[in-house]
Amino acid sequence: MGHIKEPKGVDFVIASDPLTDKARQEMSEFIRNYKNNVIIKKAKLRTDTKQSKLVHA
């Protein structure tokens, strides 16, 4: 795969504004809730599936 050059007059570098304390806290809370709800449920589903396969074998 080759290197893609930027066309003249176009800049692909994105500089975002720094996060405020409130935005940082909201993001941290969202990530914490996601980990607690989604990731744990997926892990529980995997263990339940493994256990049910062992029972049926």
C-alpha positions as CSV (number, residue, x, y, z in Angstrom):
1,M,0.0,0.0,0.0
2,G,1.4,3.4,-1.0
3,H,1.6,6.6,0.9
4,I,-1.2,9.1,0.2
5,K,0.0,12.7,-0.2
6,E,-2.1,15.6,0.9
7,P,-3.3,17.8,-2.0
8,K,-2.0,21.3,-2.1
9,G,-4.1,23.6,0.1
10,V,-5.6,20.7,2.1
11,D,-4.5,19.9,5.7
12,F,-5.6,16.6,7.2
13,V,-4.4,17.4,10.7
14,I,-7.3,17.9,13.0
15,A,-6.7,20.0,16.1
16,S,-9.5,19.9,18.6
17,D,-10.1,22.1,21.5
18,P,-9.1,20.8,25.0
19,L,-11.9,19.2,27.0
20,T,-13.5,21.0,29.8
21,D,-13.6,19.4,33.2
22,K,-17.4,18.8,32.8
23,A,-17.0,17.2,29.4
24,R,-14.1,15.0,30.8
25,Q,-16.3,13.9,33.7
26,E,-19.2,13.1,31.4
27,M,-17.0,11.0,29.2
28,S,-15.5,9.1,32.1
29,E,-19.0,8.4,33.5
30,F,-20.2,7.2,30.1
31,I,-17.2,4.8,29.7
32,R,-17.6,3.6,33.3
33,N,-21.3,2.8,32.6
34,Y,-20.5,1.2,29.3
35,K,-18.0,-1.1,30.9
36,N,-20.3,-2.0,33.8
37,N,-23.3,-2.7,31.6
38,V,-22.1,-4.0,28.2
39,I,-18.8,-5.6,28.7
40,I,-19.9,-7.5,31.9
41,K,-23.0,-8.7,30.2
42,K,-21.0,-10.0,27.3
43,A,-18.6,-11.8,29.6
44,K,-21.6,-13.3,31.5
45,L,-23.1,-14.5,28.3
46,R,-19.9,-16.2,27.3
47,T,-19.7,-18.1,30.6
48,D,-23.4,-19.1,30.4
49,T,-22.9,-20.4,26.9
50,K,-19.8,-22.4,28.0
51,Q,-21.6,-23.9,31.0
52,S,-24.6,-24.8,28.9
53,K,-22.4,-26.6,26.4
54,L,-20.8,-28.6,29.2
55,V,-24.2,-29.6,30.6
56,H,-25.4,-30.8,27.2
57,A,-22.2,-32.7,26.3
